Amino acid sequence: TIRKPISQSSMADWASKNLNMHTQGIFRRRISISNMLSWNGGSIKKPMLITSNRTIKKEACEMFKLVQSYMGDRQTRMDRNHVALVTVTKCWSMQGLRDELYIQLIRQTTDNTCYRSLAWGWELMAISLAFFSPSPKFQSYLEGYIYRHLDSDEKIAQHIKDLKNKKITKSRKKRKQNTEDEGLPISTYAKYCYRKLQKVAVTGGKKGLRKPTVEEITHARNAILTPSLFGSSLEEIMLRQQDMYPGNKLPWVQTQLSQQVLALGGEQTEGIFRIPGDIDEVNALKLQVDQWKIPNGLSDPNIPASLLKLWYRELEEPVIPQQFYKECISNYENPDAAVAVVQLLPELNRLVLCYLIHFLQIFAHPSNVGRTKMDVNNLAMVMAPNCLRCQSDDPRIIFENTRKEMSFLRMLIVHLDTSFVKGLV
């Protein structure tokens, strides 16, 4: 659901309090906020946002050149992939640079008369959102900016036309002649960025110790047009795999990762699903799975187990859709009623949930529990948050419902007949 963002006046108020106002000319006159937030072909001498950190002050000016290089407004010997990698790595490593990058991108995609440069600016924003979120205080500003571009293609085209018809500088004339309009509609980038911002604000972006890679940059760019297998809806995932696996009734990613956990002896591994796999290895596997590949060299079942949990958790809508949530927590102690809820689910959700429960029932078998130390209660505790999502903001309700969610999933592991799932793909 798209929330109504902060108003224009609130955004202007935020800018007046947080922008590091620049000056120009021999009299060092202050540049207006509108000029501070309009495309600039030159360099900047200080950061866009107020900061007392000396390193940030220096890096911000260098980063502005990188942004211009990626957008094609500054010549560079680096290819655009490498420019994006350097930019993203700087911000991923230094939290204080993240808001600075987003405000620079806002500036360079405002009143930009070159459509190709504009599209590449939005593309860099989309790539950046795959790795890190803005700070909580800057999120609403960025959200408001993206929101205004969700359905703006005609307005942007007209605005560029109007700007070009005005008296423009020689540098802009040169720029206008040497570039051709190309790129996706801006609304395509904006819609992707809006959804990505909602998710990254919750998940916090790329985790682990390994720095971003060129492969991850390419993957983040491709995800704008080709949605990831992670964070999409079940319907989208099934639609995407239609060409490759037309006969499959279940998501390929679900069955493959589940089979990998078992193939690596997960049902005999102590703390499976509770002990997380190495985060960098999980990230690397995620990249492979998103390209429909399962590498041969896996040895630790905790890696596919962690990624499987992540896949369930990041689904756009939980396996048990929101409209069934109340019914689930109302029947957390009633086995028959809990099983009856499963039969009410949409067919795809029902199959995905039954496959998951069948999978968990393998681990709940007494012969495996002795090795894994993960009995039915532990399994329900670690998996319930990945299947059910409480929408309340009240900590008391969340706490109370967590217990009910666990109990509901426990009922399914113990009482749901999933024998029909055997052999299903």
Sequence and secondary structure as in RCSB ss.txt:
>XXXX:A:sequence
TIRKPISQSSMADWASKNLNMHTQGIFRRRISISNMLSWNGGSIKKPMLITSNRTIKKEACEMFKLVQSYMGDRQ
TRMDRNHVALVTVTKCWSMQGLRDELYIQLIRQTTDNTCYRSLAWGWELMAISLAFFSPSPKFQSYLEGYIYRHL
DSDEKIAQHIKDLKNKKITKSRKKRKQNTEDEGLPISTYAKYCYRKLQKVAVTGGKKGLRKPTVEEITHARNAIL
TPSLFGSSLEEIMLRQQDMYPGNKLPWVQTQLSQQVLALGGEQTEGIFRIPGDIDEVNALKLQVDQWKIPNGLSD
PNIPASLLKLWYRELEEPVIPQQFYKECISNYENPDAAVAVVQLLPELNRLVLCYLIHFLQIFAHPSNVGRTKMD
VNNLAMVMAPNCLRCQSDDPRIIFENTRKEMSFLRMLIVHLDTSFVKGLV
>XXXX:A:secstr
       HHHHHHHHHHHB   EETTTTEE  HHHHTS  SS  SS SB    HHHHHHHHHHHHHHHHHTTSS 
 SS HHHHHHHHHHHHHH GGGHHHHHHHHHHHTSS   HHHHHHHHHHHHHHTTT    HHHHHHHHHHHHTTT
T HHHHHHHHHHHHHS   HHHHHHHHH    SS HHHHHHHHHHHHHHHHHH S  SSS   HHHHHHHHHTTT
S  SSSS HHHHHHHTTTT TT SS HHHHHHHHHHHHTTGGGSTTTTTS   HHHHHHHHHHHTTT   S    
THHHHHHHHHHHHH SS SS GGGHHHHHHTTT HHHHHHHHHHS HHHHHHHHHHHHHHHHHHSHHHHHHH   
HHHHHHHHHHHH       HHHHHHHHHHHHHHHHHHHHH   GGGTT  
